[in-house]
């Protein structure tokens, strides 16, 4: 698990972990903001994926030739890690919201 954390980028994964802690705090103190914090985590994960792909495209443009397909796919796989973490946080926020929602 720690390897995925490092591979996903310490900055992105740390920010998403802070958002996860904020989600638990909001579930305890401010239940109205739970879904919004989960959505913020999803958007943060997507942003970091696009930032990684932008950086990779810059490196490919600088080198001037296409790298192997395996190298590109491994880079794409690594760029998906923050998105998956953000999606798990968003799904958790929806579950928390569903459990906390008052029944009719």
WOGI-V482647 format. One record per helix or strand of 2 or more residues. SS is the DSSP state (helix for helix, strand for strand). FROM is the first residue (numbers start at 1). TO is the last residue. If there is no record, write none. Layout:
SS/FROM/TO
SS/FROM/TO
//
This chain:
helix/2/7
helix/10/29
helix/31/63
helix/69/79
helix/81/100
//
